[in-house]
Amino acid sequence: MFKNFLTAILVFGALAMPATADEKADKERAEIRQASKDTLSALYKANPEAQSMIKSAAGYATFSNFGMKILFVGGGKGKGVVVDNKSRKETFMNMGEAQAGLGMGAKKFRVIFVFQQAAAMNKFVEEGWAFGGQATAAATTGDKGAAMQGAASVAPGVWMFQLTDKGLAAEITAKGTKYWKDKDLN
């Protein structure tokens, strides 16, 4: 009787133990991959031409972000993944933002970067990236020269889409935003 009771306690104790760090990281990577898939689906629905642009690019990155602003300060954070289209290698990354100025509210949004050249993608992955000030770029309304419909050029060879709950953003804003590798997931 005591032996059965002790066995039951050990079995239930093992089941109740927290996941290992590897299991937790695997779960988080799976969640980021699913968020990336959902983000791309939403982008392709809002802008079908984006699919061929991403497919022919050196790589892309997707980020899911949440930001909040109360009176004079605000900030946000998010996670994402960079995918090298040639090797299919994934690099998991973090995102953080800070903003100042009068305002109030919360905003959930998704960002997609399209890297036309591998060098631009590698620089983003290896060095991270920071946008300063109010780097706002109006998204184009049609294909004109090197412009991409619904995207804004944020660096040489790098295009950015921004999705909100209402769809493709007409204006893309990166205010005090930094991107860097996630040391726990890579």
N, CA, C and O of each residue as an XYZ file, in Angstrom:
744
protein
N       0.830     -1.193      0.000
C       0.000      0.000      0.000
C       0.876      1.259      0.000
O       0.709      2.151     -0.832
N       1.815      1.307      0.956
C       2.704      2.472      1.028
C       3.540      2.592     -0.238
O       3.799      3.691     -0.729
N       3.958      1.440     -0.756
C       4.774      1.428     -1.968
C       3.977      2.008     -3.153
O       4.521      2.781     -3.942
N       2.710      1.644     -3.278
C       1.863      2.180     -4.343
C       1.646      3.679     -4.169
O       1.663      4.440     -5.137
N       1.445      4.085     -2.929
C       1.259      5.514     -2.641
C       2.508      6.303     -3.021
O       2.416      7.358     -3.648
N       3.665      5.793     -2.643
C       4.938      6.441     -2.955
C       5.161      6.494     -4.468
O       5.620      7.513     -4.985
N       4.845      5.421     -5.181
C       4.977      5.400     -6.632
C       4.070      6.451     -7.265
O       4.485      7.167     -8.177
N       2.845      6.542     -6.788
C       1.898      7.531     -7.321
C       2.415      8.949     -7.103
O       2.323      9.787     -8.000
N       2.951      9.219     -5.934
C       3.500     10.558     -5.642
C       4.663     10.860     -6.575
O       4.753     11.968     -7.105
N       5.551      9.898     -6.786
C       6.692     10.114     -7.680
C       6.239     10.346     -9.120
O       6.782     11.212     -9.806
N       5.251      9.581     -9.583
C       4.753      9.748    -10.946
C       4.108     11.111    -11.109
O       4.415     11.828    -12.062
N       3.215     11.484    -10.192
C       2.556     12.788    -10.284
C       3.559     13.930    -10.104
O       3.427     14.980    -10.734
N       4.542     13.728     -9.261
C       5.578     14.747     -9.068
C       6.381     14.971    -10.337
O       6.699     16.106    -10.691
N       6.703     13.887    -11.013
C       7.456     14.009    -12.274
C       6.625     14.712    -13.337
O       7.150     15.515    -14.108
N       5.334     14.415    -13.380
C       4.466     15.072    -14.356
C       4.292     16.550    -14.063
O       4.133     17.355    -14.980
N       4.323     16.909    -12.790
C       4.106     18.298    -12.396
C       5.371     19.137    -12.455
O       5.312     20.357    -12.303
N       6.521     18.496    -12.675
C       7.777     19.247    -12.708
C       7.775     20.216    -13.878
O       7.236     19.909    -14.942
N       8.372     21.376    -13.688
C       8.420     22.339    -14.795
C       9.241     21.792    -15.953
O      10.134     20.965    -15.771
N       8.921     22.269    -17.131
C       9.638     21.843    -18.335
C      11.096     22.275    -18.246
O      11.427     23.274    -17.608
N      11.948     21.514    -18.890
C      13.357     21.879    -18.921
C      13.525     23.135    -19.763
O      12.616     23.543    -20.486
N      14.687     23.732    -19.657
C      14.966     24.943    -20.442
C      14.863     24.646    -21.933
O      14.375     25.478    -22.698
N      15.322     23.461    -22.353
C      15.241     23.090    -23.772
C      13.794     22.950    -24.225
O      13.437     23.395    -25.315
N      12.966     22.336    -23.396
C      11.549     22.178    -23.743
C      10.861     23.532    -23.821
O      10.035     23.765    -24.704
N      11.201     24.421    -22.900
C      10.617     25.756    -22.894
C      11.042     26.525    -24.157
O      10.222     27.190    -24.790
N      12.321     26.427    -24.511
C      12.821     27.103    -25.718
C      12.174     26.519    -26.973
O      11.821     27.264    -27.887
N      12.013     25.187    -27.027
C      11.352     24.559    -28.180
C       9.920     25.057    -28.314
O       9.455     25.328    -29.421
N       9.231     25.176    -27.206
C       7.846     25.654    -27.218
C       7.786     27.105    -27.711
O       6.923     27.459    -28.514
N       8.705     27.935    -27.226
C       8.728     29.333    -27.636
C       9.061     29.476    -29.122
O       8.458     30.290    -29.820
N      10.022     28.681    -29.602
C      10.347     28.705    -31.032
C       9.135     28.293    -31.871
O       8.865     28.898    -32.909
N       8.411     27.276    -31.430
C       7.213     26.826    -32.159
C       6.158     27.931    -32.190
O       5.495     28.124    -33.209
N       5.998     28.654    -31.088
C       5.030     29.757    -31.045
C       5.435     30.886    -31.987
O       4.583     31.475    -32.652
N       6.728     31.191    -32.048
C       7.223     32.241    -32.948
C       7.044     31.816    -34.401
O       6.654     32.625    -35.243
N       7.329     30.547    -34.698
C       7.129     30.049    -36.068
C       5.662     30.168    -36.483
O       5.364     30.570    -37.608
N       4.746     29.818    -35.573
C       3.323     29.907    -35.888
C       2.906     31.367    -36.084
O       2.146     31.682    -37.000
N       3.405     32.253    -35.220
C       3.098     33.683    -35.371
C       3.631     34.196    -36.708
O       2.980     35.013    -37.359
N       4.803     33.726    -37.120
C       5.382     34.133    -38.402
C       4.497     33.661    -39.551
O       4.217     34.416    -40.482
N       4.067     32.420    -39.477
C       3.182     31.867    -40.514
C       1.882     32.670    -40.592
O       1.413     32.997    -41.682
N       1.308     32.984    -39.436
C       0.065     33.773    -39.399
C       0.277     35.179    -39.954
O      -0.578     35.712    -40.661
N       1.423     35.771    -39.627
C       1.746     37.118    -40.117
C       1.875     37.120    -41.632
O       1.334     37.998    -42.304
N       2.591     36.140    -42.169
C       2.746     36.065    -43.625
C       1.394     35.835    -44.306
O       1.124     36.426    -45.352
N       0.559     34.999    -43.736
C      -0.777     34.768    -44.307
C      -1.584     36.053    -44.349
O      -2.245     36.349    -45.344
N      -1.528     36.821    -43.255
C      -2.254     38.098    -43.210
C      -1.693     39.085    -44.230
O      -2.447     39.809    -44.880
N      -0.368     39.112    -44.369
C       0.252     40.000    -45.353
C      -0.169     39.606    -46.763
O      -0.537     40.471    -47.558
N      -0.121     38.318    -47.087
C      -0.466     37.864    -48.429
C      -1.939     38.128    -48.735
O      -2.300     38.370    -49.887
N      -2.784     38.081    -47.715
C      -4.196     38.397    -47.921
C      -4.362     39.888    -48.220
O      -5.138     40.266    -49.098
N      -3.629     40.738    -47.484
C      -3.717     42.189    -47.679
C      -2.986     42.640    -48.941
O      -3.387     43.615    -49.576
N      -1.920     41.935    -49.304
C      -1.090     42.331    -50.436
C      -0.540     41.073    -51.114
O       0.580     40.655    -50.817
N      -1.308     40.469    -52.017
C      -0.887     39.215    -52.655
C       0.479     39.290    -53.356
O       1.180     38.282    -53.439
N       0.861     40.469    -53.859
C       2.147     40.612    -54.547
C       3.328     40.409    -53.598
O       4.433     40.097    -54.041
N       3.101     40.583    -52.312
C       4.181     40.436    -51.336
C       4.735     39.011    -51.324
O       5.912     38.812    -51.024
N       3.915     38.035    -51.640
C       4.360     36.647    -51.611
C       5.497     36.396    -52.593
O       6.488     35.762    -52.233
N       5.372     36.878    -53.821
C       6.450     36.669    -54.796
C       7.678     37.495    -54.432
O       8.808     37.066    -54.667
N       7.459     38.680    -53.860
C       8.587     39.509    -53.434
C       9.396     38.781    -52.353
O      10.625     38.752    -52.416
N       8.717     38.200    -51.372
C       9.401     37.497    -50.285
C      10.069     36.232    -50.804
O      11.192     35.917    -50.410
N       9.392     35.513    -51.678
C       9.952     34.273    -52.224
C      11.243     34.530    -52.999
O      12.161     33.712    -52.950
N      11.326     35.650    -53.712
C      12.514     35.939    -54.513
C      13.597     36.700    -53.743
O      14.676     36.945    -54.283
N      13.330     37.070    -52.514
C      14.297     37.822    -51.699
C      15.348     36.892    -51.100
O      15.185     35.671    -51.100
N      16.420     37.481    -50.591
C      17.445     36.699    -49.892
C      16.873     36.111    -48.604
O      17.259     35.021    -48.184
N      15.955     36.838    -47.988
C      15.348     36.366    -46.757
C      14.331     37.360    -46.258
O      14.095     38.398    -46.877
N      13.731     37.032    -45.133
C      12.705     37.903    -44.546
C      12.704     37.720    -43.032
O      13.276     36.768    -42.500
N      12.055     38.646    -42.362
C      11.887     38.559    -40.911
C      10.455     38.948    -40.574
O       9.878     39.839    -41.197
N       9.899     38.279    -39.596
C       8.574     38.646    -39.100
C       8.663     38.858    -37.597
O       9.343     38.113    -36.891
N       7.976     39.873    -37.121
C       7.939     40.184    -35.693
C       6.505     40.464    -35.275
O       5.758     41.129    -35.992
N       6.128     39.957    -34.118
C       4.853     40.294    -33.492
C       5.186     41.179    -32.305
O       6.001     40.818    -31.456
N       4.551     42.337    -32.253
C       4.891     43.340    -31.245
C       3.654     43.796    -30.497
O       2.541     43.762    -31.022
N       3.868     44.222    -29.267
C       2.815     44.840    -28.480
C       3.401     46.085    -27.837
O       4.447     46.023    -27.193
N       2.733     47.208    -28.009
C       3.211     48.464    -27.438
C       2.128     49.156    -26.640
O       0.937     48.966    -26.886
N       2.554     49.962    -25.682
C       1.625     50.700    -24.841
C       2.198     52.085    -24.568
O       3.407     52.250    -24.406
N       1.321     53.068    -24.518
C       1.748     54.432    -24.227
C       0.778     55.024    -23.211
O      -0.440     54.976    -23.378
N       1.355     55.577    -22.163
C       0.553     56.226    -21.128
C       1.153     57.603    -20.880
O       2.282     57.725    -20.404
N       0.397     58.623    -21.203
C       0.790     60.032    -21.088
C       2.054     60.321    -21.875
O       2.000     60.409    -23.101
N       3.195     60.471    -21.206
C       4.409     60.925    -21.898
C       5.407     59.829    -22.243
O       6.386     60.091    -22.942
N       5.182     58.610    -21.768
C       6.136     57.535    -22.054
C       5.418     56.314    -22.610
O       4.242     56.074    -22.334
N       6.148     55.567    -23.387
C       5.590     54.350    -23.946
C       6.694     53.406    -24.341
O       7.867     53.775    -24.410
N       6.300     52.199    -24.595
C       7.279     51.206    -25.005
C       6.579     49.983    -25.532
O       5.353     49.881    -25.507
N       7.370     49.072    -26.003
C       6.817     47.843    -26.519
C       7.882     46.784    -26.617
O       9.075     47.057    -26.481
N       7.435     45.578    -26.854
C       8.387     44.488    -27.018
C       7.778     43.457    -27.943
O       6.566     43.421    -28.157
N       8.643     42.621    -28.484
C       8.170     41.586    -29.366
C       9.250     40.569    -29.654
O      10.398     40.706    -29.232
N       8.855     39.559    -30.376
C       9.771     38.497    -30.777
C       9.528     38.190    -32.239
O       8.459     38.474    -32.780
N      10.524     37.611    -32.866
C      10.376     37.273    -34.263
C      11.456     36.327    -34.728
O      12.268     35.827    -33.950
N      11.432     36.098    -36.035
C      12.387     35.180    -36.633
C      12.822     35.728    -37.992
O      12.019     36.279    -38.745
N      14.102     35.564    -38.282
C      14.662     35.883    -39.596
C      14.880     34.554    -40.301
O      15.446     33.624    -39.727
N      14.431     34.467    -41.547
C      14.577     33.231    -42.320
C      15.407     33.524    -43.566
O      15.067     34.396    -44.365
N      16.499     32.780    -43.717
C      17.340     32.853    -44.906
C      16.679     31.960    -45.959
O      16.602     30.745    -45.772
N      16.205     32.539    -47.052
C      15.487     31.762    -48.058
C      16.358     30.696    -48.727
O      15.842     29.664    -49.157
N      17.656     30.928    -48.818
C      18.534     29.969    -49.497
C      18.803     28.754    -48.606
O      18.628     27.616    -49.043
N      19.224     28.985    -47.370
C      19.590     27.888    -46.471
C      18.434     27.422    -45.583
O      18.509     26.352    -44.979
N      17.363     28.222    -45.503
C      16.211     27.990    -44.622
C      16.586     28.108    -43.141
O      15.802     27.728    -42.272
N      17.784     28.634    -42.851
C      18.223     28.836    -41.468
C      17.350     29.896    -40.804
O      17.038     30.927    -41.400
N      16.965     29.625    -39.565
C      16.176     30.564    -38.781
C      17.060     31.184    -37.703
O      17.885     30.507    -37.089
N      16.872     32.478    -37.487
C      17.522     33.163    -36.373
C      16.421     33.859    -35.592
O      15.710     34.708    -36.128
N      16.285     33.499    -34.329
C      15.243     34.079    -33.489
C      15.753     35.368    -32.869
O      16.900     35.453    -32.430
N      14.872     36.381    -32.840
C      15.297     37.702    -32.406
C      14.270     38.338    -31.475
O      13.111     37.927    -31.415
N      14.733     39.347    -30.755
C      13.892     40.166    -29.887
C      13.743     41.545    -30.494
O      14.520     41.952    -31.357
N      12.740     42.248    -30.032
C      12.497     43.623    -30.456
C      12.055     44.407    -29.229
O      11.288     43.913    -28.403
N      12.546     45.627    -29.124
C      12.111     46.516    -28.044
C      11.979     47.923    -28.589
O      12.707     48.319    -29.499
N      11.044     48.675    -28.028
C      10.861     50.045    -28.496
C      10.583     50.959    -27.318
O      10.024     50.547    -26.302
N      10.982     52.193    -27.479
C      10.700     53.233    -26.496
C      10.232     54.465    -27.248
O      10.707     54.755    -28.346
N       9.302     55.181    -26.652
C       8.806     56.398    -27.291
C       8.413     57.415    -26.233
O       8.031     57.077    -25.112
N       8.521     58.654    -26.628
C       8.142     59.762    -25.760
C       7.154     60.640    -26.498
O       7.057     60.589    -27.724
N       6.432     61.432    -25.760
C       5.435     62.312    -26.355
C       4.065     61.985    -25.790
O       3.840     60.889    -25.277
N       3.181     62.910    -25.884
C       1.853     62.760    -25.311
C       1.049     61.720    -26.076
O       1.006     61.729    -27.306
N       0.417     60.830    -25.335
C      -0.423     59.818    -25.961
C      -0.959     58.853    -24.942
O      -0.556     58.855    -23.779
N      -1.890     58.014    -25.404
C      -2.497     57.031    -24.523
C      -2.999     55.887    -25.383
O      -3.619     56.118    -26.421
N      -2.743     54.670    -24.970
C      -3.303     53.532    -25.678
C      -2.349     52.372    -25.798
O      -1.178     52.454    -25.426
N      -2.884     51.283    -26.331
C      -2.123     50.066    -26.558
C      -2.285     49.680    -28.021
O      -3.324     49.935    -28.630
N      -1.258     49.071    -28.571
C      -1.283     48.730    -29.987
C      -0.566     47.407    -30.197
O       0.562     47.214    -29.744
N      -1.235     46.509    -30.886
C      -0.622     45.253    -31.287
C      -0.395     45.355    -32.789
O      -1.305     45.707    -33.540
N       0.811     45.049    -33.217
C       1.101     45.119    -34.638
C       2.151     44.096    -35.014
O       2.839     43.537    -34.160
N       2.259     43.865    -36.307
C       3.234     42.922    -36.834
C       4.072     43.617    -37.891
O       3.581     44.456    -38.646
N       5.337     43.253    -37.930
C       6.282     43.858    -38.863
C       6.926     42.755    -39.689
O       7.284     41.696    -39.174
N       7.064     43.025    -40.973
C       7.728     42.101    -41.880
C       8.839     42.871    -42.587
O       8.588     43.908    -43.200
N      10.055     42.367    -42.502
C      11.184     42.921    -43.249
C      11.465     41.988    -44.419
O      11.422     40.767    -44.268
N      11.751     42.553    -45.570
C      12.145     41.771    -46.743
C      13.545     42.232    -47.114
O      13.771     43.404    -47.414
N      14.481     41.289    -47.089
C      15.885     41.591    -47.381
C      16.188     41.170    -48.813
O      16.214     39.979    -49.125
N      16.418     42.151    -49.683
C      16.700     41.838    -51.078
C      18.098     41.246    -51.252
O      18.314     40.437    -52.154
N      19.041     41.634    -50.410
C      20.393     41.103    -50.483
C      20.757     40.388    -49.187
O      20.349     40.790    -48.097
N      21.533     39.318    -49.334
C      21.974     38.544    -48.176
C      22.798     39.405    -47.218
O      22.717     39.225    -46.003
N      23.592     40.338    -47.753
C      24.429     41.181    -46.895
C      23.575     42.010    -45.933
O      23.927     42.159    -44.763
N      22.470     42.542    -46.416
C      21.588     43.338    -45.552
C      20.958     42.459    -44.477
O      20.836     42.873    -43.324
N      20.562     41.259    -44.851
C      19.969     40.332    -43.887
C      21.002     39.920    -42.836
O      20.703     39.907    -41.642
N      22.205     39.586    -43.276
C      23.254     39.175    -42.345
C      23.624     40.292    -41.383
O      23.882     40.042    -40.206
N      23.651     41.519    -41.877
C      23.951     42.658    -41.012
C      22.869     42.815    -39.947
O      23.176     43.059    -38.780
N      21.603     42.676    -40.345
C      20.486     42.752    -39.413
C      20.630     41.683    -38.328
O      20.456     41.970    -37.144
N      20.945     40.453    -38.733
C      21.064     39.339    -37.787
C      22.274     39.514    -36.874
O      22.154     39.371    -35.657
N      23.427     39.820    -37.441
C      24.668     39.838    -36.665
C      24.857     41.092    -35.815
O      25.405     41.021    -34.715
N      24.408     42.226    -36.318
C      24.637     43.483    -35.605
C      23.388     44.013    -34.920
O      23.461     44.958    -34.135
N      22.251     43.415    -35.211
C      21.010     43.980    -34.708
C      20.710     45.238    -35.501
O      21.360     45.535    -36.504
N      19.735     45.952    -35.042
C      19.339     47.139    -35.773
C      18.642     48.070    -34.828
O      17.930     47.635    -33.923
N      18.841     49.338    -35.029
C      18.151     50.326    -34.206
C      17.650     51.449    -35.097
O      18.386     51.988    -35.924
N      16.392     51.786    -34.912
C      15.804     52.952    -35.556
C      15.766     54.044    -34.506
O      15.346     53.804    -33.374
N      16.191     55.214    -34.862
C      16.164     56.305    -33.908
C      15.124     57.332    -34.268
O      14.657     57.405    -35.404
N      14.773     58.117    -33.289
C      13.829     59.205    -33.524
C      12.508     58.700    -34.033
O      12.026     57.656    -33.595
N      11.930     59.411    -34.931
C      10.633     59.062    -35.512
C      10.875     58.713    -36.969
O      10.650     59.542    -37.850
N      11.323     57.515    -37.230
C      11.598     57.092    -38.600
C      10.303     56.633    -39.239
O       9.981     55.444    -39.225
N       9.573     57.560    -39.789
C       8.291     57.230    -40.401
C       8.428     57.296    -41.910
O       8.971     58.258    -42.454
N       7.939     56.280    -42.571
C       7.973     56.247    -44.030
C       6.580     55.924    -44.523
O       5.959     54.963    -44.069
N       6.099     56.708    -45.431
C       4.777     56.427    -45.999
C       4.891     55.247    -46.938
O       5.782     55.202    -47.786
N       4.004     54.305    -46.791
C       3.993     53.151    -47.676
C       3.537     53.606    -49.054
O       2.670     54.470    -49.174
N       4.121     53.024    -50.084
C       3.740     53.414    -51.439
C       2.354     52.891    -51.770
O       1.895     51.912    -51.180
N       1.702     53.531    -52.697
C       0.365     53.101    -53.096
C       0.386     52.356    -54.416
O      -0.663     51.920    -54.892
N       1.532     52.205    -55.005
C       1.625     51.458    -56.255
C       3.071     51.208    -56.608
O       3.971     51.785    -55.997
N       3.305     50.359    -57.584
C       4.677     50.076    -58.001
C       5.207     51.226    -58.831
O       4.684     51.520    -59.905
N       6.242     51.872    -58.333
C       6.881     52.978    -59.051
C       8.384     52.805    -58.904
O       8.923     52.971    -57.809
N       9.051     52.480    -59.973
C      10.493     52.290    -59.907
C      10.825     51.152    -58.970
O      10.362     50.029    -59.165
N      11.632     51.434    -57.943
C      12.055     50.399    -57.013
C      11.086     50.240    -55.849
O      11.340     49.443    -54.947
N       9.996     50.973    -55.851
C       9.055     50.905    -54.738
C       8.301     49.583    -54.731
O       8.071     48.983    -55.781
N       7.925     49.141    -53.554
C       7.135     47.925    -53.394
C       5.784     48.327    -52.840
O       5.716     49.057    -51.850
N       4.718     47.870    -53.452
C       3.388     48.252    -53.023
C       3.163     47.869    -51.563
O       3.372     46.719    -51.176
N       2.741     48.830    -50.765
C       2.433     48.596    -49.365
C       3.642     48.530    -48.459
O       3.491     48.308    -47.258
N       4.836     48.715    -48.992
C       6.054     48.611    -48.192
C       6.795     49.935    -48.207
O       6.585     50.776    -49.082
N       7.662     50.103    -47.227
C       8.525     51.277    -47.174
C       9.974     50.817    -47.149
O      10.305     49.823    -46.503
N      10.824     51.531    -47.843
C      12.253     51.246    -47.821
C      12.808     51.822    -46.520
O      12.695     53.021    -46.266
N      13.410     50.958    -45.697
C      13.934     51.416    -44.404
C      15.453     51.386    -44.355
O      16.055     51.911    -43.418
N      16.076     50.780    -45.353
C      17.533     50.743    -45.492
C      17.799     50.248    -46.915
O      16.907     49.683    -47.547
N      19.012     50.454    -47.423
C      19.298     49.966    -48.767
C      19.027     48.460    -48.883
O      19.611     47.656    -48.157
N      18.138     48.100    -49.802
C      17.814     46.701    -50.022
C      16.915     46.068    -48.974
O      16.763     44.846    -48.946
N      16.315     46.885    -48.109
C      15.443     46.352    -47.057
C      14.098     47.069    -47.109
O      14.021     48.296    -47.041
N      13.041     46.267    -47.230
C      11.681     46.792    -47.263
C      10.948     46.355    -46.010
O      11.233     45.297    -45.449
N      10.013     47.163    -45.578
C       9.276     46.871    -44.345
C       7.780     47.028    -44.591
O       7.325     48.034    -45.135
N       7.025     46.010    -44.178
C       5.569     46.071    -44.142
C       5.170     46.141    -42.676
O       5.853     45.582    -41.819
N       4.097     46.807    -42.391
C       3.574     46.832    -41.027
C       2.085     46.517    -41.089
O       1.338     47.151    -41.835
N       1.662     45.539    -40.304
C       0.261     45.140    -40.234
C      -0.307     45.511    -38.872
O       0.324     45.292    -37.838
N      -1.482     46.062    -38.891
C      -2.223     46.321    -37.656
C      -3.484     45.461    -37.698
O      -3.688     44.702    -38.645
N      -4.315     45.575    -36.691
C      -5.573     44.827    -36.685
C      -6.462     45.211    -37.855
O      -7.347     44.450    -38.245
N      -6.227     46.390    -38.415
C      -7.041     46.869    -39.536
C      -6.438     46.512    -40.884
O      -7.005     46.863    -41.919
N      -5.301     45.821    -40.897
C      -4.675     45.432    -42.155
C      -3.343     46.111    -42.362
O      -2.658     46.463    -41.402
N      -2.979     46.294    -43.611
C      -1.703     46.893    -43.981
C      -1.675     48.355    -43.577
O      -2.584     49.111    -43.923
N      -0.647     48.764    -42.849
C      -0.540     50.151    -42.385
C      -0.213     51.074    -43.549
O       0.603     50.739    -44.407
N      -0.848     52.228    -43.573
C      -0.579     53.213    -44.615
C       0.696     53.982    -44.310
O       1.319     54.545    -45.210
N       1.080     54.005    -43.049
C       2.281     54.709    -42.629
C       3.056     53.784    -41.703
O       2.491     53.224    -40.764
N       4.329     53.624    -41.962
C       5.155     52.708    -41.194
C       6.031     53.516    -40.249
O       6.761     54.413    -40.673
N       5.952     53.190    -38.970
C       6.679     53.950    -37.968
C       7.599     53.025    -37.176
O       7.170     51.968    -36.715
N       8.837     53.412    -37.021
C       9.797     52.695    -36.188
C      10.435     53.728    -35.284
O      11.429     54.352    -35.657
N       9.884     53.914    -34.117
C      10.351     54.963    -33.216
C      11.157     54.373    -32.069
O      10.614     53.675    -31.213
N      12.431     54.649    -32.057
C      13.290     54.145    -30.997
C      13.206     52.635    -30.871
O      13.078     52.108    -29.766
N      13.275     51.937    -31.993
C      13.106     50.490    -32.003
C      14.448     49.810    -32.217
O      15.242     50.229    -33.060
N      14.695     48.753    -31.446
C      15.940     47.990    -31.557
C      15.605     46.517    -31.738
O      14.678     45.994    -31.119
N      16.379     45.855    -32.600
C      16.242     44.428    -32.860
C      17.571     43.765    -32.523
O      18.630     44.316    -32.821
N      17.526     42.570    -31.894
C      18.746     41.863    -31.543
C      18.458     40.355    -31.422
O      17.320     39.934    -31.215
N      19.544     39.551    -31.560
C      19.435     38.107    -31.467
C      18.955     37.691    -30.091
O      19.328     38.296    -29.086
N      18.136     36.670    -30.045
C      17.679     36.088    -28.786
C      18.680     35.011    -28.382
O      18.723     33.944    -28.994
N      19.478     35.281    -27.364
C      20.539     34.352    -26.982
C      19.998     33.043    -26.425
O      20.706     32.036    -26.440
N      18.768     33.031    -25.938
C      18.189     31.817    -25.376
C      17.571     30.888    -26.416
O      17.403     29.697    -26.154
N      17.231     31.413    -27.587
C      16.541     30.606    -28.591
C      17.403     30.207    -29.769
O      16.972     29.402    -30.595
N      18.612     30.746    -29.875
C      19.494     30.385    -31.002
C      20.579     29.428    -30.566
O      21.407     29.021    -31.381
